Structures are given as C-alpha cells and as structure tokens.
Amino acid sequence: MFNFLNEVKENVKNPKNFDLNGFNIINISGKLLYVEGHTGLVTLSKELISFRVKKAVIMVEGKDMILSELSDNTIKICGEIKKVEQI
C-alpha cells in the first residue's frame, strides 16, 4: 500500500535535529506544516504552537499562524513558519 509520508521520508534526508521515530512531519515552503503522530497540544498562539510527539515536544515559531486542522493524531499549521524545533 502506498503511503505518501513514508515515501517522502525515504526519499528526502531528515534534518539531523529530528528523531522521526513515532511521528511524521512535513514543512512545505515555510507556509504549511503537516504532522502525523502528535499526542496533544501544549501551547497555541499566533506566534508559537507547541505539541507533544512520542518522547519529545515540537515547538513551531512564526507569524500569523493558525491551527487549520486538528484530529486525534494529525495537526496542520498554516502561516509564516520561521522555526521548527524538537525539544
């Protein structure tokens, strides 16, 4: 069965500062961030959105960001995404 995110992970080198074990994350041109495998929101504002993933927290910094999709394990963030960091 074809899985888009698995294909992307296999064909694109992952940033060294991310351990993608347990979740998938795609940043499209700094305008859209799509995440599969989150376990809950921590912070929500137009400048900072943070959420939990397996064994870590992802912090997304930017400008005029909105949470355009939130489901049990999927998050879609739109806006001007300046920094994505795993802590």
Backbone as ProteinMPNN parsed JSONL, in Angstrom:
{"seq_chain_A": "MFNFLNEVKENVKNPKNFDLNGFNIINISGKLLYVEGHTGLVTLSKELISFRVKKAVIMVEGKDMILSELSDNTIKICGEIKKVEQI", "coords_chain_A": {"N_chain_A": [[0.842, -1.186, 0.0], [0.573, 2.222, -0.836], [2.104, 4.885, 0.87], [2.174, 8.173, 1.357], [3.673, 9.895, 3.159], [5.633, 8.132, 4.137], [7.018, 7.604, 1.771], [8.074, 10.154, 1.243], [9.768, 10.465, 3.489], [11.613, 8.418, 2.968], [12.821, 9.289, 0.626], [13.844, 11.821, 1.058], [16.331, 13.426, 2.899], [16.28, 13.486, 6.419], [16.197, 16.229, 8.725], [19.01, 16.647, 10.884], [18.492, 17.225, 13.547], [16.089, 16.08, 14.245], [14.353, 13.343, 15.512], [12.573, 11.134, 13.971], [11.13, 8.956, 14.839], [8.156, 7.536, 15.405], [6.578, 9.662, 14.635], [5.53, 11.757, 11.874], [6.605, 14.522, 9.945], [6.123, 17.332, 7.903], [7.271, 20.18, 6.306], [6.16, 22.623, 4.29], [7.456, 24.837, 2.251], [7.692, 26.754, 4.292], [5.191, 27.68, 4.817], [3.194, 25.917, 5.417], [2.733, 23.382, 7.76], [2.646, 20.0, 8.324], [1.727, 17.379, 10.405], [1.843, 14.07, 11.496], [1.006, 11.933, 14.104], [0.999, 13.296, 16.542], [0.518, 13.857, 20.092], [-0.884, 15.641, 21.576], [-1.728, 19.098, 22.237], [0.348, 21.746, 23.5], [0.96, 24.51, 23.614], [-0.735, 27.306, 22.205], [-0.778, 29.89, 20.056], [-0.649, 32.825, 17.918], [2.004, 33.22, 17.353], [3.429, 31.109, 18.455], [3.229, 27.656, 18.469], [3.034, 24.68, 20.115], [3.436, 21.167, 20.563], [2.994, 17.787, 21.682], [4.898, 14.909, 20.813], [5.865, 11.489, 20.391], [8.001, 10.963, 23.004], [9.003, 13.63, 22.959], [8.746, 17.243, 22.481], [7.461, 19.4, 20.051], [8.218, 22.578, 18.918], [6.853, 25.271, 17.234], [7.612, 28.199, 15.722], [6.535, 31.374, 14.542], [4.675, 33.636, 12.453], [1.454, 35.008, 12.447], [0.203, 32.468, 12.547], [-2.078, 29.747, 12.201], [-4.046, 27.094, 13.472], [-5.104, 24.912, 11.373], [-6.081, 22.389, 11.097], [-6.935, 19.798, 13.284], [-6.813, 16.697, 14.619], [-7.219, 13.432, 16.113], [-4.577, 12.44, 15.796], [-3.353, 14.107, 13.963], [-2.016, 17.212, 12.838], [-2.345, 20.349, 11.273], [-0.703, 23.206, 10.408], [-0.921, 26.526, 9.393], [0.502, 29.495, 7.983], [3.126, 31.935, 8.477], [5.839, 30.22, 8.869], [8.624, 30.17, 10.804], [10.479, 28.788, 12.385], [11.113, 25.47, 13.395], [11.378, 23.294, 15.988], [12.644, 20.583, 17.877], [12.292, 19.617, 21.186]], "CA_chain_A": [[0.0, 0.0, 0.0], [1.337, 3.457, -0.96], [1.981, 5.833, 1.969], [2.856, 9.379, 0.912], [4.678, 10.375, 4.105], [6.753, 7.194, 4.161], [7.779, 7.845, 0.543], [8.83, 11.394, 1.428], [10.835, 10.183, 4.444], [12.623, 7.573, 2.345], [13.478, 9.96, -0.484], [14.391, 13.101, 1.489], [17.086, 13.281, 4.145], [15.661, 14.15, 7.556], [17.103, 17.116, 9.454], [19.744, 15.914, 11.917], [17.992, 17.506, 14.887], [14.794, 15.458, 14.452], [14.225, 11.901, 15.574], [11.216, 10.958, 13.46], [10.573, 7.684, 15.29], [6.861, 7.689, 16.052], [5.762, 10.708, 14.031], [5.934, 12.27, 10.564], [6.452, 15.971, 9.888], [6.468, 17.909, 6.607], [7.192, 21.638, 6.239], [6.053, 22.981, 2.876], [7.83, 26.224, 1.914], [7.529, 27.658, 5.418], [3.812, 28.193, 4.838], [2.306, 24.868, 5.914], [3.392, 22.294, 8.483], [1.726, 18.877, 8.485], [2.307, 16.425, 11.342], [1.093, 12.873, 11.892], [1.547, 11.265, 15.277], [1.06, 14.129, 17.749], [-0.234, 13.306, 21.222], [-1.588, 16.693, 22.289], [-1.237, 20.475, 22.18], [0.917, 22.326, 24.711], [0.807, 25.96, 23.506], [-1.403, 27.723, 20.974], [-0.904, 31.324, 19.814], [-0.304, 33.156, 16.531], [3.457, 33.232, 17.226], [4.022, 29.871, 18.961], [2.381, 26.474, 18.63], [3.841, 23.529, 20.507], [2.649, 19.953, 20.757], [3.758, 16.601, 22.063], [5.038, 13.725, 19.983], [6.477, 10.433, 21.185], [9.257, 11.276, 23.697], [9.507, 14.979, 22.702], [7.807, 18.33, 22.201], [7.814, 20.18, 18.869], [7.859, 23.995, 19.026], [6.777, 25.93, 15.934], [7.576, 29.648, 15.881], [6.232, 32.045, 13.288], [3.863, 34.847, 12.455], [0.088, 34.818, 11.94], [-0.057, 31.04, 12.369], [-3.361, 29.219, 12.649], [-4.188, 25.643, 13.501], [-6.197, 24.727, 10.426], [-6.627, 21.035, 11.253], [-6.539, 19.091, 14.496], [-7.554, 15.46, 14.84], [-6.61, 12.602, 17.155], [-3.124, 12.325, 15.645], [-2.895, 14.948, 12.859], [-2.053, 18.667, 13.004], [-1.931, 21.14, 10.115], [-0.487, 24.593, 10.806], [-0.723, 27.427, 8.259], [1.001, 30.811, 8.351], [4.54, 32.151, 8.185], [6.566, 29.355, 9.796], [10.019, 30.598, 10.811], [11.366, 27.85, 13.071], [10.53, 24.246, 13.935], [12.408, 22.751, 16.855], [12.292, 19.464, 18.759], [12.939, 19.728, 22.498]], "C_chain_A": [[0.887, 1.249, 0.0], [1.051, 4.38, 0.219], [2.829, 7.05, 1.622], [3.969, 9.809, 1.862], [5.86, 9.429, 4.213], [7.626, 7.357, 2.926], [8.637, 9.098, 0.679], [10.003, 11.145, 2.369], [11.948, 9.355, 3.823], [13.426, 8.316, 1.287], [14.099, 11.306, -0.133], [15.129, 12.873, 2.792], [16.399, 14.081, 5.245], [16.668, 15.102, 8.203], [17.748, 16.359, 10.614], [19.174, 16.122, 13.309], [16.622, 16.889, 15.167], [14.928, 13.947, 14.498], [12.788, 11.598, 15.195], [10.615, 9.608, 13.817], [9.252, 7.946, 16.006], [5.993, 8.802, 15.495], [6.346, 11.111, 12.684], [5.678, 13.763, 10.547], [6.921, 16.461, 8.516], [6.238, 19.416, 6.679], [7.221, 22.014, 4.763], [6.27, 24.483, 2.721], [7.656, 27.209, 3.064], [6.149, 28.26, 5.536], [2.824, 27.193, 5.414], [3.141, 23.785, 6.583], [2.349, 21.225, 8.747], [2.417, 17.83, 9.348], [1.332, 15.28, 11.576], [1.78, 12.287, 13.119], [1.681, 12.146, 16.5], [0.215, 13.487, 18.847], [-0.891, 14.392, 22.068], [-0.922, 18.049, 22.168], [-0.679, 20.897, 23.528], [0.65, 23.827, 24.726], [0.152, 26.305, 22.178], [-1.537, 29.239, 20.95], [-0.519, 31.588, 18.358], [1.201, 33.124, 16.282], [4.115, 31.936, 17.664], [2.95, 28.786, 19.093], [3.315, 25.335, 19.007], [2.91, 22.362, 20.817], [3.579, 18.794, 21.062], [3.773, 15.58, 20.93], [5.725, 12.69, 20.868], [7.853, 10.875, 21.696], [9.803, 12.679, 23.445], [8.366, 15.976, 22.589], [8.343, 19.069, 20.98], [7.309, 21.603, 19.083], [7.931, 24.609, 17.629], [6.636, 27.422, 16.188], [7.302, 30.283, 14.528], [5.397, 33.282, 13.497], [2.515, 34.529, 11.825], [-0.236, 33.354, 11.661], [-1.44, 30.684, 12.895], [-3.301, 27.703, 12.6], [-5.382, 25.321, 12.61], [-6.791, 23.33, 10.473], [-6.068, 20.422, 12.521], [-7.427, 17.873, 14.643], [-6.816, 14.662, 15.91], [-5.097, 12.498, 17.022], [-2.544, 13.222, 14.555], [-3.056, 16.427, 13.199], [-1.634, 19.291, 11.682], [-1.89, 22.594, 10.556], [-0.218, 25.405, 9.546], [-0.265, 28.782, 8.782], [2.443, 30.956, 7.924], [5.367, 31.402, 9.231], [8.053, 29.685, 9.696], [10.962, 29.556, 11.397], [10.571, 26.664, 13.59], [11.635, 23.55, 14.71], [11.867, 21.626, 17.724], [13.035, 19.646, 20.072], [12.589, 18.534, 23.366]], "O_chain_A": [[1.852, 1.319, 0.762], [-0.111, 4.633, 0.539], [4.057, 6.97, 1.596], [5.09, 10.063, 1.422], [6.993, 9.885, 4.367], [8.85, 7.259, 3.02], [9.8, 9.102, 0.274], [11.121, 11.569, 2.08], [13.119, 9.577, 4.128], [14.597, 8.003, 1.073], [14.815, 11.879, -0.953], [14.619, 12.205, 3.692], [15.985, 15.219, 5.026], [17.864, 14.812, 8.226], [17.103, 15.526, 11.252], [19.358, 15.268, 14.176], [16.044, 17.146, 16.223], [15.546, 13.344, 13.621], [11.879, 11.784, 16.005], [9.677, 9.161, 13.157], [9.238, 8.517, 17.096], [4.811, 8.896, 15.828], [7.511, 10.84, 12.393], [4.664, 14.231, 11.065], [7.978, 16.058, 8.029], [5.161, 19.876, 7.06], [8.202, 21.748, 4.069], [5.389, 25.289, 3.02], [7.486, 28.403, 2.818], [5.947, 29.233, 6.262], [1.737, 27.572, 5.851], [4.14, 23.329, 6.027], [1.296, 21.5, 9.323], [3.549, 17.436, 9.07], [0.146, 15.498, 11.822], [3.004, 12.164, 13.152], [2.409, 11.789, 17.426], [-0.678, 12.685, 18.576], [-1.398, 14.109, 23.154], [0.296, 18.144, 22.016], [-1.166, 20.465, 24.573], [0.172, 24.363, 25.725], [0.437, 25.684, 21.154], [-2.307, 29.814, 21.72], [-0.108, 30.67, 17.648], [1.636, 33.012, 15.135], [5.258, 31.677, 17.285], [1.917, 28.975, 19.735], [4.281, 25.059, 18.296], [1.776, 22.537, 21.263], [4.769, 18.816, 20.75], [2.797, 15.417, 20.197], [6.125, 13.006, 21.988], [8.761, 11.129, 20.904], [10.985, 12.907, 23.698], [7.19, 15.612, 22.6], [9.542, 19.333, 20.887], [6.136, 21.819, 19.389], [8.939, 24.483, 16.934], [5.662, 27.864, 16.797], [7.77, 29.801, 13.497], [5.407, 33.894, 14.564], [2.444, 33.861, 10.794], [-0.875, 33.035, 10.658], [-1.911, 31.237, 13.889], [-2.591, 27.117, 11.782], [-6.531, 25.441, 13.033], [-7.882, 23.101, 9.95], [-4.872, 20.516, 12.797], [-8.645, 17.993, 14.775], [-5.889, 15.173, 16.54], [-4.396, 12.469, 18.034], [-1.357, 13.115, 14.248], [-4.067, 16.849, 13.76], [-0.69, 18.83, 11.041], [-2.889, 23.149, 11.014], [0.614, 25.022, 8.724], [-0.609, 29.169, 9.899], [2.93, 30.185, 7.098], [5.568, 31.893, 10.341], [8.669, 29.506, 8.646], [12.11, 29.443, 10.967], [9.49, 26.829, 14.156], [12.697, 23.252, 14.165], [10.755, 21.714, 18.243], [14.255, 19.808, 20.085], [13.04, 18.447, 24.508]]}, "name": "protein", "num_of_chains": 1, "seq": "MFNFLNEVKENVKNPKNFDLNGFNIINISGKLLYVEGHTGLVTLSKELISFRVKKAVIMVEGKDMILSELSDNTIKICGEIKKVEQI"}
